[in-house]
Amino acid sequence: VQLQASGGGLVQAGESLRLSCAASGINFRLFDMDWYRQAPGKERELVAGIRTDHSSYYKESVKGRFTISRDNVRRSVWLQMNSLKPEDTAVYYCHVLFAGSDRWGRGTQVTVSS
C-alpha cells in the first residue's frame, strides 16, 4: 500500500489549499479514506474522512471550511481547505485502514500565517 500526499504549503489566514492523495496497492473503491493532521507537540487527530459510499465526516472545527472528496477511478482523495486559520497549521497525513493496520502516507506540511 502506498499513499502519496501532496499540496501543502505556506499561506496566509483566509486563503485556501487543496491536498491530494494518490493511492496504490489497494482496491481503492473498497476503503474508507481519511485525512489526519499533527501539529507540533500535539497528538495526531482525524480531520476528515470519506466512506466508500462517498458520505463524509469532519472534525467539528473544520466543518464548513474543509471538503473531502474522492475519485475511485483515479484512486485519489482530496481535501479542499478554505478559510484557513493559523490553528490549521500541521503536517497532514493521508490514511487508510488496510488489513487491520493503519497505513499512512508521507505527510505534507500546511503552514498558515496570521
Jmol script that loads the backbone (N, CA, C; Angstrom):
load data "model"
ATOM      1  N   VAL A   1       0.857  -1.191   0.000  1.00  0.00           N
ATOM      2  CA  VAL A   1       0.000   0.000   0.000  1.00  0.00           C
ATOM      3  C   VAL A   1       0.892   1.240   0.000  1.00  0.00           C
ATOM      4  N   GLN A   2       0.613   2.128  -0.920  1.00  0.00           N
ATOM      5  CA  GLN A   2       1.336   3.402  -0.935  1.00  0.00           C
ATOM      6  C   GLN A   2       0.336   4.544  -1.036  1.00  0.00           C
ATOM      7  N   LEU A   3       0.564   5.559  -0.225  1.00  0.00           N
ATOM      8  CA  LEU A   3      -0.263   6.756  -0.253  1.00  0.00           C
ATOM      9  C   LEU A   3       0.670   7.939  -0.488  1.00  0.00           C
ATOM     10  N   GLN A   4       0.440   8.610  -1.587  1.00  0.00           N
ATOM     11  CA  GLN A   4       1.309   9.730  -1.971  1.00  0.00           C
ATOM     12  C   GLN A   4       0.529  11.025  -1.811  1.00  0.00           C
ATOM     13  N   ALA A   5       0.887  11.780  -0.783  1.00  0.00           N
ATOM     14  CA  ALA A   5       0.184  13.033  -0.498  1.00  0.00           C
ATOM     15  C   ALA A   5       0.988  14.219  -1.007  1.00  0.00           C
ATOM     16  N   SER A   6       0.272  15.245  -1.400  1.00  0.00           N
ATOM     17  CA  SER A   6       0.914  16.473  -1.875  1.00  0.00           C
ATOM     18  C   SER A   6      -0.047  17.644  -1.713  1.00  0.00           C
ATOM     19  N   GLY A   7       0.480  18.853  -1.936  1.00  0.00           N
ATOM     20  CA  GLY A   7      -0.382  20.024  -1.960  1.00  0.00           C
ATOM     21  C   GLY A   7      -0.226  20.984  -0.796  1.00  0.00           C
ATOM     22  N   GLY A   8       0.602  20.633   0.168  1.00  0.00           N
ATOM     23  CA  GLY A   8       0.788  21.540   1.289  1.00  0.00           C
ATOM     24  C   GLY A   8       1.551  22.789   0.892  1.00  0.00           C
ATOM     25  N   GLY A   9       1.667  23.712   1.827  1.00  0.00           N
ATOM     26  CA  GLY A   9       2.399  24.930   1.541  1.00  0.00           C
ATOM     27  C   GLY A   9       2.206  25.963   2.635  1.00  0.00           C
ATOM     28  N   LEU A  10       2.708  27.153   2.347  1.00  0.00           N
ATOM     29  CA  LEU A  10       2.597  28.281   3.266  1.00  0.00           C
ATOM     30  C   LEU A  10       1.596  29.273   2.699  1.00  0.00           C
ATOM     31  N   VAL A  11       0.565  29.573   3.467  1.00  0.00           N
ATOM     32  CA  VAL A  11      -0.457  30.517   3.041  1.00  0.00           C
ATOM     33  C   VAL A  11      -0.776  31.458   4.183  1.00  0.00           C
ATOM     34  N   GLN A  12      -1.484  32.525   3.843  1.00  0.00           N
ATOM     35  CA  GLN A  12      -1.950  33.449   4.866  1.00  0.00           C
ATOM     36  C   GLN A  12      -3.338  33.047   5.335  1.00  0.00           C
ATOM     37  N   ALA A  13      -3.677  33.492   6.515  1.00  0.00           N
ATOM     38  CA  ALA A  13      -5.007  33.206   7.051  1.00  0.00           C
ATOM     39  C   ALA A  13      -6.078  33.678   6.072  1.00  0.00           C
ATOM     40  N   GLY A  14      -7.095  32.845   5.892  1.00  0.00           N
ATOM     41  CA  GLY A  14      -8.175  33.161   4.976  1.00  0.00           C
ATOM     42  C   GLY A  14      -8.007  32.577   3.584  1.00  0.00           C
ATOM     43  N   GLU A  15      -6.810  32.134   3.280  1.00  0.00           N
ATOM     44  CA  GLU A  15      -6.559  31.561   1.960  1.00  0.00           C
ATOM     45  C   GLU A  15      -6.905  30.076   1.923  1.00  0.00           C
ATOM     46  N   SER A  16      -6.680  29.469   0.758  1.00  0.00           N
ATOM     47  CA  SER A  16      -7.086  28.078   0.544  1.00  0.00           C
ATOM     48  C   SER A  16      -5.913  27.229   0.087  1.00  0.00           C
ATOM     49  N   LEU A  17      -6.030  25.941   0.344  1.00  0.00           N
ATOM     50  CA  LEU A  17      -5.119  24.937  -0.176  1.00  0.00           C
ATOM     51  C   LEU A  17      -5.931  23.692  -0.515  1.00  0.00           C
ATOM     52  N   ARG A  18      -5.394  22.913  -1.437  1.00  0.00           N
ATOM     53  CA  ARG A  18      -6.021  21.638  -1.777  1.00  0.00           C
ATOM     54  C   ARG A  18      -4.973  20.548  -1.667  1.00  0.00           C
ATOM     55  N   LEU A  19      -5.228  19.612  -0.787  1.00  0.00           N
ATOM     56  CA  LEU A  19      -4.329  18.473  -0.616  1.00  0.00           C
ATOM     57  C   LEU A  19      -4.817  17.319  -1.475  1.00  0.00           C
ATOM     58  N   SER A  20      -3.861  16.567  -2.010  1.00  0.00           N
ATOM     59  CA  SER A  20      -4.169  15.405  -2.829  1.00  0.00           C
ATOM     60  C   SER A  20      -3.485  14.172  -2.251  1.00  0.00           C
ATOM     61  N   CYS A  21      -4.114  13.033  -2.446  1.00  0.00           N
ATOM     62  CA  CYS A  21      -3.527  11.767  -2.015  1.00  0.00           C
ATOM     63  C   CYS A  21      -3.855  10.717  -3.071  1.00  0.00           C
ATOM     64  N   ALA A  22      -2.815  10.161  -3.663  1.00  0.00           N
ATOM     65  CA  ALA A  22      -2.974   9.100  -4.651  1.00  0.00           C
ATOM     66  C   ALA A  22      -2.608   7.773  -4.002  1.00  0.00           C
ATOM     67  N   ALA A  23      -3.487   6.800  -4.139  1.00  0.00           N
ATOM     68  CA  ALA A  23      -3.288   5.501  -3.510  1.00  0.00           C
ATOM     69  C   ALA A  23      -2.928   4.446  -4.545  1.00  0.00           C
ATOM     70  N   SER A  24      -2.089   3.515  -4.130  1.00  0.00           N
ATOM     71  CA  SER A  24      -1.777   2.360  -4.970  1.00  0.00           C
ATOM     72  C   SER A  24      -1.619   1.146  -4.075  1.00  0.00           C
ATOM     73  N   GLY A  25      -1.782  -0.010  -4.672  1.00  0.00           N
ATOM     74  CA  GLY A  25      -1.628  -1.255  -3.910  1.00  0.00           C
ATOM     75  C   GLY A  25      -2.868  -1.703  -3.174  1.00  0.00           C
ATOM     76  N   ILE A  26      -3.976  -0.998  -3.363  1.00  0.00           N
ATOM     77  CA  ILE A  26      -5.230  -1.396  -2.746  1.00  0.00           C
ATOM     78  C   ILE A  26      -6.350  -1.279  -3.764  1.00  0.00           C
ATOM     79  N   ASN A  27      -7.438  -2.014  -3.524  1.00  0.00           N
ATOM     80  CA  ASN A  27      -8.645  -1.839  -4.327  1.00  0.00           C
ATOM     81  C   ASN A  27      -9.366  -0.623  -3.742  1.00  0.00           C
ATOM     82  N   PHE A  28      -8.987   0.520  -4.242  1.00  0.00           N
ATOM     83  CA  PHE A  28      -9.314   1.798  -3.609  1.00  0.00           C
ATOM     84  C   PHE A  28     -10.796   1.956  -3.290  1.00  0.00           C
ATOM     85  N   ARG A  29     -11.644   1.533  -4.180  1.00  0.00           N
ATOM     86  CA  ARG A  29     -13.087   1.793  -4.018  1.00  0.00           C
ATOM     87  C   ARG A  29     -13.673   1.059  -2.811  1.00  0.00           C
ATOM     88  N   LEU A  30     -12.937   0.105  -2.265  1.00  0.00           N
ATOM     89  CA  LEU A  30     -13.447  -0.689  -1.153  1.00  0.00           C
ATOM     90  C   LEU A  30     -13.076  -0.121   0.218  1.00  0.00           C
ATOM     91  N   PHE A  31     -12.352   1.003   0.241  1.00  0.00           N
ATOM     92  CA  PHE A  31     -11.835   1.504   1.509  1.00  0.00           C
ATOM     93  C   PHE A  31     -12.280   2.927   1.807  1.00  0.00           C
ATOM     94  N   ASP A  32     -12.631   3.137   3.088  1.00  0.00           N
ATOM     95  CA  ASP A  32     -12.790   4.497   3.578  1.00  0.00           C
ATOM     96  C   ASP A  32     -11.411   5.151   3.607  1.00  0.00           C
ATOM     97  N   MET A  33     -11.376   6.441   3.335  1.00  0.00           N
ATOM     98  CA  MET A  33     -10.112   7.181   3.336  1.00  0.00           C
ATOM     99  C   MET A  33     -10.214   8.376   4.281  1.00  0.00           C
ATOM    100  N   ASP A  34      -9.107   8.708   4.914  1.00  0.00           N
ATOM    101  CA  ASP A  34      -9.108   9.790   5.894  1.00  0.00           C
ATOM    102  C   ASP A  34      -7.935  10.736   5.686  1.00  0.00           C
ATOM    103  N   TRP A  35      -8.122  11.917   6.221  1.00  0.00           N
ATOM    104  CA  TRP A  35      -7.019  12.865   6.398  1.00  0.00           C
ATOM    105  C   TRP A  35      -6.871  13.118   7.903  1.00  0.00           C
ATOM    106  N   TYR A  36      -5.648  13.013   8.372  1.00  0.00           N
ATOM    107  CA  TYR A  36      -5.302  13.352   9.746  1.00  0.00           C
ATOM    108  C   TYR A  36      -4.315  14.512   9.698  1.00  0.00           C
ATOM    109  N   ARG A  37      -4.100  15.111  10.848  1.00  0.00           N
ATOM    110  CA  ARG A  37      -3.059  16.126  10.956  1.00  0.00           C
ATOM    111  C   ARG A  37      -2.404  16.054  12.320  1.00  0.00           C
ATOM    112  N   GLN A  38      -1.179  16.535  12.361  1.00  0.00           N
ATOM    113  CA  GLN A  38      -0.442  16.577  13.618  1.00  0.00           C
ATOM    114  C   GLN A  38       0.318  17.885  13.718  1.00  0.00           C
ATOM    115  N   ALA A  39      -0.059  18.676  14.719  1.00  0.00           N
ATOM    116  CA  ALA A  39       0.624  19.936  14.987  1.00  0.00           C
ATOM    117  C   ALA A  39       1.767  19.676  15.961  1.00  0.00           C
ATOM    118  N   PRO A  40       2.776  20.545  15.979  1.00  0.00           N
ATOM    119  CA  PRO A  40       3.905  20.360  16.888  1.00  0.00           C
ATOM    120  C   PRO A  40       3.450  20.227  18.336  1.00  0.00           C
ATOM    121  N   GLY A  41       3.919  19.191  18.993  1.00  0.00           N
ATOM    122  CA  GLY A  41       3.603  18.993  20.396  1.00  0.00           C
ATOM    123  C   GLY A  41       2.216  18.443  20.668  1.00  0.00           C
ATOM    124  N   LYS A  42       1.499  18.111  19.604  1.00  0.00           N
ATOM    125  CA  LYS A  42       0.138  17.602  19.782  1.00  0.00           C
ATOM    126  C   LYS A  42       0.006  16.214  19.170  1.00  0.00           C
ATOM    127  N   GLU A  43      -1.044  15.525  19.568  1.00  0.00           N
ATOM    128  CA  GLU A  43      -1.298  14.203  19.013  1.00  0.00           C
ATOM    129  C   GLU A  43      -1.911  14.324  17.616  1.00  0.00           C
ATOM    130  N   ARG A  44      -1.719  13.280  16.851  1.00  0.00           N
ATOM    131  CA  ARG A  44      -2.338  13.231  15.529  1.00  0.00           C
ATOM    132  C   ARG A  44      -3.850  13.131  15.696  1.00  0.00           C
ATOM    133  N   GLU A  45      -4.575  13.895  14.876  1.00  0.00           N
ATOM    134  CA  GLU A  45      -6.027  13.929  15.007  1.00  0.00           C
ATOM    135  C   GLU A  45      -6.700  13.765  13.653  1.00  0.00           C
ATOM    136  N   LEU A  46      -7.886  13.179  13.688  1.00  0.00           N
ATOM    137  CA  LEU A  46      -8.673  12.996  12.475  1.00  0.00           C
ATOM    138  C   LEU A  46      -9.261  14.337  12.049  1.00  0.00           C
ATOM    139  N   VAL A  47      -9.082  14.675  10.790  1.00  0.00           N
ATOM    140  CA  VAL A  47      -9.616  15.925  10.252  1.00  0.00           C
ATOM    141  C   VAL A  47     -10.884  15.659   9.451  1.00  0.00           C
ATOM    142  N   ALA A  48     -10.818  14.705   8.565  1.00  0.00           N
ATOM    143  CA  ALA A  48     -11.971  14.404   7.703  1.00  0.00           C
ATOM    144  C   ALA A  48     -11.813  13.004   7.136  1.00  0.00           C
ATOM    145  N   GLY A  49     -12.944  12.417   6.794  1.00  0.00           N
ATOM    146  CA  GLY A  49     -12.919  11.096   6.189  1.00  0.00           C
ATOM    147  C   GLY A  49     -14.049  10.956   5.183  1.00  0.00           C
ATOM    148  N   ILE A  50     -13.859  10.031   4.253  1.00  0.00           N
ATOM    149  CA  ILE A  50     -14.886   9.773   3.257  1.00  0.00           C
ATOM    150  C   ILE A  50     -15.032   8.274   3.093  1.00  0.00           C
ATOM    151  N   ARG A  51     -16.262   7.829   3.175  1.00  0.00           N
ATOM    152  CA  ARG A  51     -16.534   6.403   3.140  1.00  0.00           C
ATOM    153  C   ARG A  51     -16.631   5.908   1.696  1.00  0.00           C
ATOM    154  N   THR A  52     -16.791   4.615   1.558  1.00  0.00           N
ATOM    155  CA  THR A  52     -16.908   4.044   0.216  1.00  0.00           C
ATOM    156  C   THR A  52     -18.163   4.515  -0.488  1.00  0.00           C
ATOM    157  N   ASP A  53     -19.186   4.876   0.276  1.00  0.00           N
ATOM    158  CA  ASP A  53     -20.427   5.376  -0.347  1.00  0.00           C
ATOM    159  C   ASP A  53     -20.366   6.892  -0.575  1.00  0.00           C
ATOM    160  N   HIS A  54     -19.203   7.474  -0.352  1.00  0.00           N
ATOM    161  CA  HIS A  54     -18.932   8.902  -0.553  1.00  0.00           C
ATOM    162  C   HIS A  54     -19.524   9.793   0.524  1.00  0.00           C
ATOM    163  N   SER A  55     -20.125   9.211   1.563  1.00  0.00           N
ATOM    164  CA  SER A  55     -20.520  10.031   2.692  1.00  0.00           C
ATOM    165  C   SER A  55     -19.258  10.461   3.440  1.00  0.00           C
ATOM    166  N   SER A  56     -19.334  11.585   4.126  1.00  0.00           N
ATOM    167  CA  SER A  56     -18.128  12.149   4.727  1.00  0.00           C
ATOM    168  C   SER A  56     -18.362  12.552   6.188  1.00  0.00           C
ATOM    169  N   TYR A  57     -17.279  12.765   6.889  1.00  0.00           N
ATOM    170  CA  TYR A  57     -17.346  13.185   8.277  1.00  0.00           C
ATOM    171  C   TYR A  57     -16.156  14.111   8.530  1.00  0.00           C
ATOM    172  N   TYR A  58     -16.343  15.032   9.474  1.00  0.00           N
ATOM    173  CA  TYR A  58     -15.352  16.081   9.704  1.00  0.00           C
ATOM    174  C   TYR A  58     -15.144  16.354  11.186  1.00  0.00           C
ATOM    175  N   LYS A  59     -13.942  16.753  11.490  1.00  0.00           N
ATOM    176  CA  LYS A  59     -13.676  17.338  12.810  1.00  0.00           C
ATOM    177  C   LYS A  59     -14.514  18.601  12.920  1.00  0.00           C
ATOM    178  N   GLU A  60     -15.073  18.822  14.099  1.00  0.00           N
ATOM    179  CA  GLU A  60     -16.006  19.938  14.279  1.00  0.00           C
ATOM    180  C   GLU A  60     -15.407  21.269  13.850  1.00  0.00           C
ATOM    181  N   SER A  61     -14.155  21.493  14.155  1.00  0.00           N
ATOM    182  CA  SER A  61     -13.555  22.806  13.915  1.00  0.00           C
ATOM    183  C   SER A  61     -13.297  23.098  12.432  1.00  0.00           C
ATOM    184  N   VAL A  62     -13.421  22.101  11.571  1.00  0.00           N
ATOM    185  CA  VAL A  62     -13.197  22.342  10.142  1.00  0.00           C
ATOM    186  C   VAL A  62     -14.487  22.265   9.332  1.00  0.00           C
ATOM    187  N   LYS A  63     -15.573  21.916   9.971  1.00  0.00           N
ATOM    188  CA  LYS A  63     -16.853  21.841   9.261  1.00  0.00           C
ATOM    189  C   LYS A  63     -17.183  23.183   8.625  1.00  0.00           C
ATOM    190  N   GLY A  64     -17.623  23.129   7.383  1.00  0.00           N
ATOM    191  CA  GLY A  64     -17.965  24.346   6.666  1.00  0.00           C
ATOM    192  C   GLY A  64     -16.787  25.007   5.980  1.00  0.00           C
ATOM    193  N   ARG A  65     -15.562  24.565   6.312  1.00  0.00           N
ATOM    194  CA  ARG A  65     -14.364  25.137   5.690  1.00  0.00           C
ATOM    195  C   ARG A  65     -13.621  24.112   4.830  1.00  0.00           C
ATOM    196  N   PHE A  66     -13.630  22.863   5.260  1.00  0.00           N
ATOM    197  CA  PHE A  66     -12.913  21.798   4.549  1.00  0.00           C
ATOM    198  C   PHE A  66     -13.918  20.892   3.852  1.00  0.00           C
ATOM    199  N   THR A  67     -13.522  20.388   2.706  1.00  0.00           N
ATOM    200  CA  THR A  67     -14.337  19.433   1.968  1.00  0.00           C
ATOM    201  C   THR A  67     -13.457  18.292   1.478  1.00  0.00           C
ATOM    202  N   ILE A  68     -13.865  17.083   1.799  1.00  0.00           N
ATOM    203  CA  ILE A  68     -13.141  15.903   1.340  1.00  0.00           C
ATOM    204  C   ILE A  68     -13.899  15.295   0.167  1.00  0.00           C
ATOM    205  N   SER A  69     -13.154  14.787  -0.798  1.00  0.00           N
ATOM    206  CA  SER A  69     -13.772  14.159  -1.957  1.00  0.00           C
ATOM    207  C   SER A  69     -12.876  13.026  -2.432  1.00  0.00           C
ATOM    208  N   ARG A  70     -13.438  12.171  -3.291  1.00  0.00           N
ATOM    209  CA  ARG A  70     -12.674  11.042  -3.798  1.00  0.00           C
ATOM    210  C   ARG A  70     -13.086  10.728  -5.225  1.00  0.00           C
ATOM    211  N   ASP A  71     -12.175  10.086  -5.921  1.00  0.00           N
ATOM    212  CA  ASP A  71     -12.454   9.603  -7.271  1.00  0.00           C
ATOM    213  C   ASP A  71     -11.913   8.181  -7.343  1.00  0.00           C
ATOM    214  N   ASN A  72     -12.790   7.211  -7.412  1.00  0.00           N
ATOM    215  CA  ASN A  72     -12.365   5.810  -7.379  1.00  0.00           C
ATOM    216  C   ASN A  72     -11.623   5.394  -8.649  1.00  0.00           C
ATOM    217  N   VAL A  73     -11.925   6.037  -9.745  1.00  0.00           N
ATOM    218  CA  VAL A  73     -11.213   5.716 -10.992  1.00  0.00           C
ATOM    219  C   VAL A  73      -9.769   6.196 -10.903  1.00  0.00           C
ATOM    220  N   ARG A  74      -9.577   7.385 -10.374  1.00  0.00           N
ATOM    221  CA  ARG A  74      -8.229   7.941 -10.239  1.00  0.00           C
ATOM    222  C   ARG A  74      -7.549   7.485  -8.958  1.00  0.00           C
ATOM    223  N   ARG A  75      -8.283   6.736  -8.123  1.00  0.00           N
ATOM    224  CA  ARG A  75      -7.748   6.225  -6.847  1.00  0.00           C
ATOM    225  C   ARG A  75      -7.124   7.348  -6.045  1.00  0.00           C
ATOM    226  N   SER A  76      -7.874   8.406  -5.930  1.00  0.00           N
ATOM    227  CA  SER A  76      -7.374   9.593  -5.240  1.00  0.00           C
ATOM    228  C   SER A  76      -8.413  10.177  -4.306  1.00  0.00           C
ATOM    229  N   VAL A  77      -7.917  10.857  -3.301  1.00  0.00           N
ATOM    230  CA  VAL A  77      -8.765  11.583  -2.356  1.00  0.00           C
ATOM    231  C   VAL A  77      -8.157  12.973  -2.193  1.00  0.00           C
ATOM    232  N   TRP A  78      -9.039  13.963  -2.035  1.00  0.00           N
ATOM    233  CA  TRP A  78      -8.610  15.349  -1.925  1.00  0.00           C
ATOM    234  C   TRP A  78      -9.196  15.971  -0.667  1.00  0.00           C
ATOM    235  N   LEU A  79      -8.514  16.966  -0.170  1.00  0.00           N
ATOM    236  CA  LEU A  79      -9.025  17.769   0.932  1.00  0.00           C
ATOM    237  C   LEU A  79      -8.912  19.232   0.531  1.00  0.00           C
ATOM    238  N   GLN A  80     -10.060  19.814   0.225  1.00  0.00           N
ATOM    239  CA  GLN A  80     -10.108  21.234  -0.094  1.00  0.00           C
ATOM    240  C   GLN A  80     -10.244  22.001   1.208  1.00  0.00           C
ATOM    241  N   MET A  81      -9.290  22.886   1.457  1.00  0.00           N
ATOM    242  CA  MET A  81      -9.275  23.623   2.717  1.00  0.00           C
ATOM    243  C   MET A  81      -9.415  25.116   2.419  1.00  0.00           C
ATOM    244  N   ASN A  82     -10.535  25.668   2.840  1.00  0.00           N
ATOM    245  CA  ASN A  82     -10.809  27.092   2.639  1.00  0.00           C
ATOM    246  C   ASN A  82     -10.785  27.828   3.976  1.00  0.00           C
ATOM    247  N   SER A  83     -10.689  29.136   3.883  1.00  0.00           N
ATOM    248  CA  SER A  83     -10.705  29.981   5.086  1.00  0.00           C
ATOM    249  C   SER A  83      -9.742  29.448   6.146  1.00  0.00           C
ATOM    250  N   LEU A  84      -8.537  29.163   5.722  1.00  0.00           N
ATOM    251  CA  LEU A  84      -7.559  28.571   6.630  1.00  0.00           C
ATOM    252  C   LEU A  84      -7.218  29.505   7.789  1.00  0.00           C
ATOM    253  N   LYS A  85      -6.959  28.887   8.916  1.00  0.00           N
ATOM    254  CA  LYS A  85      -6.634  29.615  10.143  1.00  0.00           C
ATOM    255  C   LYS A  85      -5.248  29.188  10.635  1.00  0.00           C
ATOM    256  N   PRO A  86      -4.587  30.012  11.408  1.00  0.00           N
ATOM    257  CA  PRO A  86      -3.271  29.611  11.938  1.00  0.00           C
ATOM    258  C   PRO A  86      -3.330  28.297  12.702  1.00  0.00           C
ATOM    259  N   GLU A  87      -4.444  28.018  13.358  1.00  0.00           N
ATOM    260  CA  GLU A  87      -4.565  26.768  14.117  1.00  0.00           C
ATOM    261  C   GLU A  87      -4.703  25.540  13.227  1.00  0.00           C
ATOM    262  N   ASP A  88      -4.823  25.735  11.923  1.00  0.00           N
ATOM    263  CA  ASP A  88      -4.813  24.610  10.982  1.00  0.00           C
ATOM    264  C   ASP A  88      -3.395  24.180  10.631  1.00  0.00           C
ATOM    265  N   THR A  89      -2.416  24.931  11.082  1.00  0.00           N
ATOM    266  CA  THR A  89      -1.016  24.601  10.814  1.00  0.00           C
ATOM    267  C   THR A  89      -0.670  23.237  11.395  1.00  0.00           C
ATOM    268  N   ALA A  90      -0.170  22.359  10.543  1.00  0.00           N
ATOM    269  CA  ALA A  90       0.150  20.987  10.957  1.00  0.00           C
ATOM    270  C   ALA A  90       0.735  20.245   9.763  1.00  0.00           C
ATOM    271  N   VAL A  91       1.225  19.054  10.040  1.00  0.00           N
ATOM    272  CA  VAL A  91       1.544  18.117   8.971  1.00  0.00           C
ATOM    273  C   VAL A  91       0.294  17.286   8.736  1.00  0.00           C
ATOM    274  N   TYR A  92      -0.133  17.211   7.503  1.00  0.00           N
ATOM    275  CA  TYR A  92      -1.347  16.488   7.131  1.00  0.00           C
ATOM    276  C   TYR A  92      -0.980  15.142   6.504  1.00  0.00           C
ATOM    277  N   TYR A  93      -1.712  14.101   6.939  1.00  0.00           N
ATOM    278  CA  TYR A  93      -1.422  12.739   6.503  1.00  0.00           C
ATOM    279  C   TYR A  93      -2.658  12.101   5.884  1.00  0.00           C
ATOM    280  N   CYS A  94      -2.452  11.432   4.803  1.00  0.00           N
ATOM    281  CA  CYS A  94      -3.478  10.591   4.210  1.00  0.00           C
ATOM    282  C   CYS A  94      -3.432   9.237   4.925  1.00  0.00           C
ATOM    283  N   HIS A  95      -4.595   8.623   5.141  1.00  0.00           N
ATOM    284  CA  HIS A  95      -4.653   7.394   5.942  1.00  0.00           C
ATOM    285  C   HIS A  95      -5.683   6.432   5.376  1.00  0.00           C
ATOM    286  N   VAL A  96      -5.349   5.150   5.478  1.00  0.00           N
ATOM    287  CA  VAL A  96      -6.304   4.089   5.198  1.00  0.00           C
ATOM    288  C   VAL A  96      -6.058   2.960   6.189  1.00  0.00           C
ATOM    289  N   LEU A  97      -7.143   2.340   6.624  1.00  0.00           N
ATOM    290  CA  LEU A  97      -7.036   1.157   7.469  1.00  0.00           C
ATOM    291  C   LEU A  97      -7.085  -0.057   6.549  1.00  0.00           C
ATOM    292  N   PHE A  98      -5.976  -0.741   6.422  1.00  0.00           N
ATOM    293  CA  PHE A  98      -5.851  -1.835   5.472  1.00  0.00           C
ATOM    294  C   PHE A  98      -5.426  -3.094   6.203  1.00  0.00           C
ATOM    295  N   ALA A  99      -6.200  -4.146   6.057  1.00  0.00           N
ATOM    296  CA  ALA A  99      -5.901  -5.435   6.699  1.00  0.00           C
ATOM    297  C   ALA A  99      -5.651  -5.252   8.189  1.00  0.00           C
ATOM    298  N   GLY A 100      -6.441  -4.406   8.816  1.00  0.00           N
ATOM    299  CA  GLY A 100      -6.333  -4.200  10.252  1.00  0.00           C
ATOM    300  C   GLY A 100      -5.195  -3.317  10.693  1.00  0.00           C
ATOM    301  N   SER A 101      -4.456  -2.758   9.748  1.00  0.00           N
ATOM    302  CA  SER A 101      -3.312  -1.905  10.090  1.00  0.00           C
ATOM    303  C   SER A 101      -3.488  -0.516   9.511  1.00  0.00           C
ATOM    304  N   ASP A 102      -3.054   0.475  10.292  1.00  0.00           N
ATOM    305  CA  ASP A 102      -3.067   1.838   9.796  1.00  0.00           C
ATOM    306  C   ASP A 102      -1.943   2.024   8.785  1.00  0.00           C
ATOM    307  N   ARG A 103      -2.311   2.580   7.640  1.00  0.00           N
ATOM    308  CA  ARG A 103      -1.310   2.892   6.623  1.00  0.00           C
ATOM    309  C   ARG A 103      -1.330   4.398   6.407  1.00  0.00           C
ATOM    310  N   TRP A 104      -0.143   4.957   6.425  1.00  0.00           N
ATOM    311  CA  TRP A 104      -0.005   6.406   6.335  1.00  0.00           C
ATOM    312  C   TRP A 104       0.836   6.795   5.125  1.00  0.00           C
ATOM    313  N   GLY A 105       0.441   7.888   4.511  1.00  0.00           N
ATOM    314  CA  GLY A 105       1.309   8.469   3.505  1.00  0.00           C
ATOM    315  C   GLY A 105       2.328   9.370   4.175  1.00  0.00           C
ATOM    316  N   ARG A 106       3.308   9.789   3.417  1.00  0.00           N
ATOM    317  CA  ARG A 106       4.234  10.787   3.920  1.00  0.00           C
ATOM    318  C   ARG A 106       3.459  12.080   4.095  1.00  0.00           C
ATOM    319  N   GLY A 107       3.642  12.737   5.185  1.00  0.00           N
ATOM    320  CA  GLY A 107       2.894  13.942   5.487  1.00  0.00           C
ATOM    321  C   GLY A 107       3.252  15.107   4.583  1.00  0.00           C
ATOM    322  N   THR A 108       2.320  16.035   4.505  1.00  0.00           N
ATOM    323  CA  THR A 108       2.561  17.266   3.765  1.00  0.00           C
ATOM    324  C   THR A 108       2.304  18.440   4.709  1.00  0.00           C
ATOM    325  N   GLN A 109       3.257  19.353   4.755  1.00  0.00           N
ATOM    326  CA  GLN A 109       3.197  20.462   5.715  1.00  0.00           C
ATOM    327  C   GLN A 109       2.254  21.550   5.232  1.00  0.00           C
ATOM    328  N   VAL A 110       1.361  21.964   6.117  1.00  0.00           N
ATOM    329  CA  VAL A 110       0.498  23.121   5.881  1.00  0.00           C
ATOM    330  C   VAL A 110       0.817  24.156   6.951  1.00  0.00           C
ATOM    331  N   THR A 111       1.201  25.336   6.526  1.00  0.00           N
ATOM    332  CA  THR A 111       1.517  26.411   7.448  1.00  0.00           C
ATOM    333  C   THR A 111       0.666  27.622   7.107  1.00  0.00           C
ATOM    334  N   VAL A 112      -0.076  28.106   8.099  1.00  0.00           N
ATOM    335  CA  VAL A 112      -0.967  29.250   7.905  1.00  0.00           C
ATOM    336  C   VAL A 112      -0.473  30.393   8.772  1.00  0.00           C
ATOM    337  N   SER A 113      -0.093  31.461   8.137  1.00  0.00           N
ATOM    338  CA  SER A 113       0.400  32.618   8.878  1.00  0.00           C
ATOM    339  C   SER A 113      -0.737  33.597   9.154  1.00  0.00           C
ATOM    340  N   SER A 114      -0.629  34.291  10.263  1.00  0.00           N
ATOM    341  CA  SER A 114      -1.696  35.226  10.661  1.00  0.00           C
ATOM    342  C   SER A 114      -1.449  36.615  10.085  1.00  0.00           C
TER     343      SER A 114
END
end "model"
wireframe off; spacefill off
backbone 0.3
color backbone group
